[in-house]
Amino acid sequence: MAELEPLYTAEEMRAAQAGHDVDAMMQRAGAAVAEELMRRFPDARRVALHDGGGANGGDGRIAAEILRGQGRKLVDERPGIVIDALLGTGLKGAPRDDISQLIEQINSAGVPVVAADIPSGVNASTGEVAGAAVQADLTVTMHGPKVGLAVAPGRFHSGDIAVADIGLEPAETEHRIVTPEILADVPRRSSRDNKYTAGHVLVVGGSRGMTGAPAPAARAALRADAGYVTIVAPGESLPVLETLVLEAVKRPLEQAFEVAAKAKALAVGPGLGRESESKALVRRLLAEVDVPAVVDADALFELEPGEWPAPRVLTPHEGELARLLARESKEVAAHRLASVQEAADRFNCVVVLKGDDSLVAAPDRGVWVSALGLPSLSTAGTGDVLTGVTAAFLAKGMEPQRAAAAACAAQQLASHQAAQRYGLVASDLVDALPRALG
């Protein structure tokens, strides 16, 4: 399996299909829908089909005929399962009113729903949902996953995803999905390394009452194989940090530039605070220090685009990205792909929009989607862990987009390795990182 696999837009799918036998592809697609339905829902005997007039509807009709031949009964009322073949990948904007009514009928049936290619109402190229959209339990998608199945909010409508082979060759795509194999790119410590060459990370943060943010960031950097980690924080926070992170060196905030001159990467922002002095320090560090930096949490507050002397990786959640783009959080949530691309271009750096689908964008390049984690990651402190891992990978010399994507993968895979699936806290995730990276 490749470390980055294709995610297709509607246009890229049309290009992949050009010159191929449409009827043959439709037969394979319909057969795949029927086979997956029978495999996943063997007891569903009464099938309702909602089909449109295009190729997607043709896939559904072929599936229905195969199911009829296997003894299933096609019904209009009281079905045991529904096939959604209304719209397919060609949708732009919201469905028409009559289609929206059918979508609501599908969603209110109270039975499992199998979507052909993509749930109707989801934009295949962006994941946006402009109106009514089918809530599928299973999506049988043709040839390869679509962007709309990987990016929220569309991913939340897709259910389980099965990819059907319809006889096409893999193609290059603008956007890619991250696989666990990306962790093979992370440089490993060799016998020639010492603690400095293995990666020196400087964590800047930890105002009074917020030492719980830089501590997991620093510990995560160490568990991600950084050889040396320094925390600079306000003087009153240092005694607390001494007890929270034994292995990291601690220095007062006034020594930030002195330490930064020796570091290989910075992690700026965890628990830093938003006082004017803190914001001034962030601006100076990012403008003057010629080493890669991860910018998170408070360091993102009122951040302005600049001419960076070295790579910068911003790691906002939806609310933080909304502030950076001067818009509402709900608008970012509805347009995640476009928002993260806009931010990467505006700030001229890699931007990671965190979430169940973490989106890693770089200027003038496609977005990489990392969606390998469990819902348990939705807890305080896991973003600080991501910051520390990203800084460790940057300190090892990884290219910024690849470092950020690998860090997302490592953090997400650690959620599977952690001893706690329920009640997970950031320190559980930190402790699981070596197993995820191993």
N, C-alpha and C positions, 0 to 999 in steps of 0.2 A: 504494500500500500504506500502511495506517495505521501509525503508530509503535507502537501497542499493539493487538494483535489478540486475539480471544477465545480462551480456553481453557475448554473445557466440562467441568463435572462431570456425573455420571450424571443427577442431578436436573435440571440445566439442559438437558440433551439431551431428557429426557422432556417438559419444558415447551415446548421448541422444536417437538417433534413433535405436540403436542396439537392435535387437530382436523384432522390431515392423514390422507390415505389410507394406511393401514399397508401394504396389499399393494403399492401403487405404490412406496412408499419401499423396501420389501424387494426389489422387482424391480430398482430402480436400484442398490441396494447390492450385490446379488448380481452384477449385470452389471459393476459397477465392480471387484469382486474378480477376476472372470474376465478382464476386459480388462487389468488391471494385471499379473496373473500371466502372461498370454500375452506382454505387452510386455516384461516384465523377464526372463522365463525361457522364451524361445521354443522351446528344445530339450527342455523337460520334457514328456514324452508320457504318463507314468504318474503319475496323481494320486491321492493318498489323502485322504479327507475325514474329519475328526473333528468331528462336529456334535452340539450339544446340542438340547434341546427348545424353547428360546425363539426369539425373533426372530433372535438371532445365528446359531443353527443353521439357521434358514430362509434367511438370507443365504448361508450356505455351501452349502446344497442347491441353491439357484438357480444359484450360481456353478458348481457341479459339473455341472449339467445343460447349462449353456451350453458348458462345456469339452468335455463329451461330444459335443455337436453340432459342435464344431470339430475333432473327431478325436482328442481326448485320451481315454485309457482310464482308467476309475476302478478302482482296485485296492485290496486289503487288504494285500498283501505286496509287498516290494521296490519301493516307489514311487520316482519321480524327484523328486517334490515333495509337500509336505503342506499342506493347508488347515486351519488352526485356527479352528473356529467352535464351540467348546465352551461358553464362558461369557459373553462379551460384557461390557457395562458394568455389569451389575447385581450383580457380585460384591462381597460384603463379607466380610472375613476370609479364612480359608484354604479352598481347595477341599476337597470331600469326598474320602475316601480313594480311591474308585473313579475319580473325575476326576483326582486326583493321579497315579494309575497311568497313565492315558491321557496326561497331560502328560509324564510321564517317557518314555513310549513315543515321543511326538512328538520330544522332545529327543534321544533316542538313535537316531533313524532315520538320521542322517548325511546328510540331504538338505536343501535349502532349505525354509523354512517361511514361509507367507504367512498372517498373522493377519487375521481379519475384525474390524474396528473397534478391537480392543485385544487384545494377547496374553492368553490365558486365564491367570488367576492374578494379574494385575495389577489393583489397585484403580484404576478409571478416575478417581475423584475426588481421589485423594491421591498416586498413584504408589507406594503401599506394596505390598509383596509379603510376605504372611503365611505362605505355604507354597510348594508347587510352582508354577512359572510357566513358560509357554512362552517359549522363546528364539527370537523371530522374526527372519527376515532382511528381511521387508517387512511393514509393517502398512498395510492399506487402511482408513482411518478415515472414518466417515460424517459429512458436513456440516462438521465442523471438528475440529481437534486436541483431544484430551482432556487434562486435567491430568496423568493418569497416563502419558501418552506424553512429557511434557515434564519431569517431576520424577523424580529418582532415588529408589529403584532401578528404578522402572518404565521410565524412559527407556532403561535399558541392556538391556531385553528387547525393545525395539520395532523395532530395525533401521531401515531406511529407512522414511519415512512418506509415504504418498500420501493426499491428502484427496479424497474423492469427493463430488460434488454429488448430493444426493438430493432436491432440490427444496424446501429450507427457506430461510427468510430468516435473515440474521445476527441474533444476539440479544446483549443485554448479559450479560456474565458477571462473576462475582466476581473471578476471577483472569485475568491477561492475559499474553501473551507479547510480549517486546520485539523490535522489528525495527530494522534499521539506521537507519530514518527518524527515530528518536528523536534522533539527533545533530543534526538540523536545529533542535532546540530550544535547543541550546547557544548562548548569546550570543556574537557575534563582535566582535572589537575594531573600534571605529570610529575615524574620523579625529579625533573629539573626545576620545578616551581618552588618558590618560597611563599610565605604568607602574603607578600606584597604583589608578586607577579600573578598569583592566583586570583587577584581582584581585590582592590581596596575600595570600599564603599563608605561614603560619608552621608549620614542621615542628619538632616537639619530639621529640628522641630521640638516638641515637648514643652510647651508653656505650662505654667502651673495649672494643675488639675487635668492636664491632657497628656500625661506621660504614657498613658495606655495606647497611644497611637504610634510614637516612634519605636516603642519597645518591640512590638511584633514585626515592624518593618525591619528593624535591625536583626532580630532573630531569624526572620525569613531570609535575609541576605546571607547570613551565615549558613543556614540549612540549604540554601541554593548554591553552596560551595564557594562563596566569597572567602578569601583567605584572611581578610582583615576588615573590621568594621569599626568606624568611629561615630559616635553620636555627639553632636554639638547642640546644646540646649541652654536655656537660661539657668543661671547659677542655682536658683532655689529648687530646680527640678533635678539637678545632678544626683543628690543623695538618693532620691527615689529610683532613678534610673540605674544606679549602682546595684540596687537589689533586684531589679527586674531583668537586667541583661548582664550577666556576669562576664561574658566573653568579650563584649564590646568595650573599646576605650571611650571615655567620656571627657569632653572638653566644654568650657563655657562658650556661649554664643559669640563672644567677642573674638574668639580664635577661628571663626568659620573660614575666613579666607586663607589663613595660615595652613589649616588642615586641608582645605580644598586644593591647595597647590600640590599636595602629595597624593590625592585620591585619583582613582580611575573612573569613578562615576559618583554622582550625587543623587540623593533621594530627598527632595525638598518639599516640606509642607506638612507632614503628619503631626497634628497637634500643635502647629506653630503659632496659631492665633492670628487675629486680623488687625492688631494694633498698627499704627502708622510705622513704627520702627520695624516691625516684622515685614510689612509690605515693602519697605525700602530695602531691607536685606535681600528679599527675594529678587527684586528688580536688579540689584547689583550682582548677585550671584549668577543669575541667568545671563546678564549682559556682559560679564567680565570673565567668568571662569571657563577656561577652554577644555572642559571635559564633558562627556555626555551627562545629562541630568533627567531624572524622572520628576515631574511636577504634579503634585497631588494635593487634594484637600485644601487647606487654607492658602496654600501658595497659588491656587487657581483663582482666588478671589481678586477681582479687578485686574486680572492679568491682561496685558496689552500685547499685540503682535510686536515683534522686534527682529532685529538682525542678530541671530544667535551665533556665537563664536564656535559652537559645537552642537551636536544633535540634542534635541529636546523631545521628550515623550510626555505628553499630557494624558492624565488618566482620570477624566471626569465621569461621574454618573450623570443621569439625565438632567437633574436639577442644576448641577455645576455647568454642564455644557450649555444649558439654556441661558444661564447668566453670561457665559462667554459670548454667546451669539445674540444676546439682547432680545430674547423671546421667551414665551411661556414653556414651562416644562412639558405640558401636554402636547405642545407642537413638536418638540423633539421626540417624544415617545411615539407620536404618530408617523414621524418621518426620520427614523433612526439612521438609515443609510445615507440619505441626502445630508442630514445634519452633521454626521461625523466627517463626511467628505468635505463639506464646506469649512468645517473647523480646521482640518488638516491643511487645506489650501490657504485659509486666512492666516493661520499662525505659522505656516511654512515648517511644519514638523509632524511627527507621528502623533496621532491622537487615538487613544483607546476609549471608546464609549462602553463603559462597563454594563454588565447585565447578564441574563441567562444566555444571551447571544452577545458575547463581547466582540465588538467590531473594532478592528485595527486598521486605521487608514493612514496613508502617507500621501504627500502632495503629488498630484498628477498620476497616481497609481490606483489600482483597484483596492477594494476592501477585503481583508481576510477575516473570516468569521470563526471564532473559537467558541464552541458550545458543547463542552465535554463534561460539565460539572453537574452537581446535584443541587436541588433547591435549598439544601442546608447552607449553601454559601451566602444566602441572604441574611446576614447577621453582621453586627458591628465589628469592625477590625479586619475583615477579609480583604478590603481594599488596601489597607496598610500592608498586608502580606503580599499582595500583588506588586505594590510599590517596591518592596524590598527585593523580591525575586527579579523584577525587571532591572533594578539597579545592579544586582549581582551579574546578570547576563550582559548588561552594557559594560560593566567593569572587566569582563572577560573578552571584550572586543567584538561582540556580535553586532551585526548591522541592526539599526534601531527597530525597523518594522518586524524583523525576524526575532529580535530579542523580546519585543513586547508580545508578539504572538506566542512565542515559546513560554513566556512567563504566564500568560493566560492559561495555556494548556497545563502547565505544571500546577498552578493553583487549583484549577478545576479538577484535574486528576487526583490531586491530594484529597479532595472531598470524598472520593471513593475509597481512599486508603486510610482515612482517619478512623480512629476507633469509635468515634461518636457520629452516628448518622442523624440522630435527633439531639437537639440541644448542643450542636457543635458551636464552639467558640474559636476565635482566631488562633489561640495557642494550640488547639487540636490540629488545625490545618498546618501550622508551622512544623509540628512534630511529624506530620505525615509526609512532608515534602521530600525527604531523602528516599522514601519508598516509591513515591511517584516518579522521581527523577531516575531512580534505579531501574 
